[in-house]
Amino acid sequence: MKKRQTKEELVAKKLATAVSDVTLDLDEVGKHLAVEPTVLANRLDIIIEATRYEKEGLYDRYNSYGN
């Protein structure tokens, strides 16, 4: 039986798909997002911070395995 994806997992996959296009000008995307309410930028910052935290944890766990 396949596990049902959470709302957060679905959003993460949509974000990853949306920005994975290497022809997409991320600076232009940022310019368009800049006119949105500040809460959007704050929430995107939270996502990036959480991503970095998880990546560091994965890196630490991988490098400490067997030590």
VEXTORDREN-756640 format. One line per field, with one value per residue: residue number from 0; residue in three letters; chain; x, y, z of N, C-alpha, C in turn. Coordinates in Angstrom, 3 decimals, always signed. Example, Ala and Ser with C-alpha at 12.3 -4.5 7.8 and 13.67 -1.06 7.14 Angstrom:
// residues 2
n = c(0 | 1)
res = c(ALA | SER)
chain = c(A | A)
nc1 = c(+13.190 | +12.850)
nc2 = c(-5.690 | -2.250)
nc3 = c(+7.800 | +7.080)
cac1 = c(+12.300 | +13.670)
cac2 = c(-4.500 | -1.060)
cac3 = c(+7.800 | +7.140)
cc1 = c(+13.200 | +12.900)
cc2 = c(-3.300 | +0.030)
cc3 = c(+7.800 | +7.870)
This chain:
// residues 67
n = c(0 | 1 | 2 | 3 | 4 | 5 | 6 | 7 | 8 | 9 | 10 | 11 | 12 | 13 | 14 | 15 | 16 | 17 | 18 | 19 | 20 | 21 | 22 | 23 | 24 | 25 | 26 | 27 | 28 | 29 | 30 | 31 | 32 | 33 | 34 | 35 | 36 | 37 | 38 | 39 | 40 | 41 | 42 | 43 | 44 | 45 | 46 | 47 | 48 | 49 | 50 | 51 | 52 | 53 | 54 | 55 | 56 | 57 | 58 | 59 | 60 | 61 | 62 | 63 | 64 | 65 | 66)
res = c(MET | LYS | LYS | ARG | GLN | THR | LYS | GLU | GLU | LEU | VAL | ALA | LYS | LYS | LEU | ALA | THR | ALA | VAL | SER | ASP | VAL | THR | LEU | ASP | LEU | ASP | GLU | VAL | GLY | LYS | HIS | LEU | ALA | VAL | GLU | PRO | THR | VAL | LEU | ALA | ASN | ARG | LEU | ASP | ILE | ILE | ILE | GLU | ALA | THR | ARG | TYR | GLU | LYS | GLU | GLY | LEU | TYR | ASP | ARG | TYR | ASN | SER | TYR | GLY | ASN)
chain = c(A | A | A | A | A | A | A | A | A | A | A | A | A | A | A | A | A | A | A | A | A | A | A | A | A | A | A | A | A | A | A | A | A | A | A | A | A | A | A | A | A | A | A | A | A | A | A | A | A | A | A | A | A | A | A | A | A | A | A | A | A | A | A | A | A | A | A)
nc1 = c(+0.847 | +0.596 | +2.062 | +0.272 | +0.916 | +1.857 | +0.475 | +2.575 | +4.683 | +3.745 | +3.711 | +6.446 | +7.472 | +6.234 | +7.409 | +10.092 | +9.940 | +9.072 | +11.257 | +13.346 | +13.868 | +16.413 | +16.538 | +15.066 | +14.960 | +16.022 | +16.525 | +14.738 | +12.359 | +12.582 | +12.349 | +9.676 | +8.455 | +9.088 | +7.213 | +5.124 | +3.298 | +5.180 | +5.112 | +5.230 | +7.934 | +9.147 | +8.168 | +9.269 | +11.940 | +11.945 | +11.498 | +13.884 | +15.767 | +15.030 | +15.573 | +18.371 | +19.129 | +18.237 | +19.772 | +22.376 | +22.189 | +21.814 | +24.267 | +26.015 | +25.180 | +25.804 | +28.585 | +29.434 | +28.876 | +29.834 | +31.951)
nc2 = c(-1.178 | +2.151 | +4.954 | +7.793 | +11.067 | +13.911 | +17.230 | +19.014 | +17.572 | +17.410 | +20.136 | +20.699 | +19.093 | +20.338 | +22.898 | +22.190 | +21.125 | +23.389 | +25.170 | +23.761 | +23.935 | +24.770 | +26.835 | +28.815 | +32.077 | +32.884 | +35.255 | +37.005 | +35.826 | +36.324 | +39.125 | +39.421 | +38.193 | +39.989 | +41.993 | +40.917 | +40.375 | +40.924 | +38.768 | +36.507 | +36.400 | +36.070 | +33.544 | +31.979 | +32.277 | +30.823 | +28.258 | +27.867 | +28.048 | +25.817 | +23.815 | +24.014 | +23.358 | +20.685 | +19.537 | +19.904 | +18.271 | +15.765 | +15.576 | +15.586 | +13.215 | +11.327 | +11.599 | +10.954 | +8.345 | +5.248 | +6.184)
nc3 = c(+0.000 | -0.896 | +0.662 | +1.654 | +0.552 | +2.469 | +2.837 | +3.010 | +1.831 | -0.802 | -1.541 | -1.320 | -3.396 | -5.585 | -5.464 | -5.895 | -8.479 | -9.864 | -9.738 | -10.811 | -13.481 | -15.510 | -17.288 | -16.267 | -15.073 | -12.119 | -10.762 | -11.961 | -11.155 | -8.441 | -8.470 | -9.215 | -7.057 | -5.104 | -5.051 | -3.771 | -0.662 | +2.381 | +4.122 | +2.532 | +1.618 | +4.098 | +4.829 | +2.803 | +3.494 | +5.883 | +4.893 | +3.433 | +5.497 | +7.045 | +5.195 | +4.912 | +7.541 | +7.709 | +5.652 | +6.671 | +8.915 | +7.708 | +6.391 | +8.587 | +9.899 | +7.937 | +7.701 | +10.254 | +10.571 | +11.668 | +13.141)
cac1 = c(+0.000 | +1.404 | +1.838 | -0.299 | +1.807 | +1.303 | +0.366 | +3.927 | +5.451 | +3.249 | +4.195 | +7.894 | +7.680 | +5.830 | +8.458 | +11.283 | +9.668 | +8.963 | +12.547 | +14.388 | +14.102 | +17.641 | +16.370 | +14.297 | +15.765 | +15.611 | +16.548 | +13.455 | +11.339 | +12.723 | +11.792 | +8.216 | +8.046 | +9.344 | +6.015 | +4.153 | +3.393 | +6.401 | +4.941 | +5.678 | +9.399 | +9.480 | +7.874 | +10.291 | +13.156 | +11.784 | +11.699 | +15.316 | +16.458 | +14.744 | +16.299 | +19.791 | +19.241 | +18.095 | +20.939 | +23.516 | +21.962 | +22.092 | +25.712 | +26.632 | +24.883 | +26.538 | +30.027 | +29.745 | +28.543 | +30.962 | +33.005)
cac2 = c(+0.000 | +3.362 | +5.961 | +9.042 | +12.197 | +15.013 | +18.505 | +19.579 | +16.839 | +17.814 | +21.493 | +20.610 | +18.559 | +21.378 | +23.915 | +21.625 | +21.037 | +24.736 | +25.861 | +22.888 | +24.302 | +25.559 | +28.017 | +29.782 | +33.155 | +32.991 | +36.671 | +37.576 | +35.292 | +37.097 | +40.468 | +39.319 | +37.870 | +41.153 | +42.837 | +40.209 | +40.759 | +40.539 | +37.461 | +35.484 | +36.323 | +35.506 | +32.111 | +31.358 | +32.234 | +29.712 | +27.031 | +27.754 | +27.762 | +24.424 | +22.983 | +24.016 | +22.621 | +19.260 | +19.130 | +19.808 | +17.085 | +14.601 | +15.563 | +15.180 | +11.802 | +10.537 | +11.646 | +10.402 | +6.927 | +4.351 | +6.802)
cac3 = c(+0.000 | -1.037 | +1.703 | +1.163 | +0.784 | +3.248 | +2.139 | +2.981 | +0.815 | -2.119 | -1.800 | -1.535 | -4.742 | -6.541 | -5.456 | -6.533 | -9.912 | -10.421 | -9.846 | -11.353 | -14.875 | -15.517 | -18.142 | -15.496 | -14.505 | -10.714 | -10.382 | -12.405 | -10.250 | -7.206 | -8.689 | -9.188 | -5.686 | -4.253 | -4.960 | -2.943 | +0.755 | +3.089 | +4.764 | +1.594 | +1.704 | +5.412 | +4.811 | +1.955 | +4.318 | +6.828 | +4.120 | +3.132 | +6.761 | +7.394 | +4.230 | +5.300 | +8.794 | +7.405 | +4.853 | +7.590 | +9.731 | +6.873 | +6.178 | +9.848 | +10.138 | +6.941 | +7.989 | +11.568 | +10.550 | +11.868 | +13.966)
cc1 = c(+0.894 | +1.027 | +1.291 | +0.637 | +1.093 | +1.221 | +1.748 | +4.802 | +5.034 | +3.747 | +5.686 | +8.194 | +7.310 | +6.879 | +9.703 | +11.103 | +9.674 | +10.317 | +13.651 | +14.696 | +15.306 | +17.554 | +15.584 | +15.228 | +15.286 | +15.646 | +15.241 | +12.309 | +11.370 | +12.150 | +10.274 | +7.702 | +8.187 | +8.111 | +4.901 | +4.293 | +4.651 | +6.294 | +5.394 | +7.190 | +9.822 | +9.251 | +8.861 | +11.613 | +13.106 | +12.020 | +13.184 | +16.103 | +16.251 | +15.482 | +17.767 | +20.011 | +19.188 | +19.292 | +22.163 | +23.393 | +22.245 | +23.590 | +26.424 | +26.408 | +25.679 | +28.021 | +30.386 | +29.433 | +29.824 | +32.090 | +32.753)
cc2 = c(+1.244 | +4.374 | +7.241 | +10.193 | +13.277 | +16.258 | +19.133 | +18.891 | +17.240 | +19.212 | +21.484 | +20.101 | +19.591 | +22.484 | +23.419 | +21.549 | +22.421 | +25.400 | +24.993 | +23.169 | +25.244 | +26.780 | +29.114 | +30.809 | +33.419 | +34.424 | +37.346 | +37.084 | +36.076 | +38.497 | +40.445 | +38.988 | +39.073 | +42.044 | +42.167 | +40.668 | +40.192 | +39.154 | +36.342 | +35.309 | +35.703 | +33.996 | +31.360 | +31.259 | +31.066 | +28.384 | +26.817 | +27.406 | +26.301 | +23.465 | +22.886 | +23.199 | +21.120 | +18.750 | +18.968 | +18.563 | +15.813 | +14.457 | +15.062 | +13.697 | +10.915 | +10.477 | +11.076 | +8.904 | +6.097 | +4.946 | +6.560)
cc3 = c(+0.000 | +0.045 | +1.071 | +1.521 | +1.584 | +2.371 | +1.982 | +1.933 | -0.595 | -2.493 | -2.087 | -2.940 | -5.809 | -6.624 | -6.185 | -8.039 | -10.548 | -10.628 | -10.446 | -12.825 | -14.943 | -16.440 | -17.437 | -14.860 | -13.075 | -10.209 | -10.781 | -11.533 | -8.947 | -7.331 | -8.621 | -7.786 | -4.756 | -4.105 | -4.158 | -1.487 | +1.423 | +3.715 | +3.833 | +1.662 | +3.030 | +5.434 | +3.915 | +2.702 | +5.305 | +6.114 | +3.848 | +4.390 | +7.173 | +6.467 | +4.601 | +6.569 | +8.529 | +6.613 | +5.747 | +8.465 | +8.962 | +6.644 | +7.430 | +10.124 | +9.186 | +7.308 | +9.357 | +11.636 | +10.688 | +12.703 | +15.428)
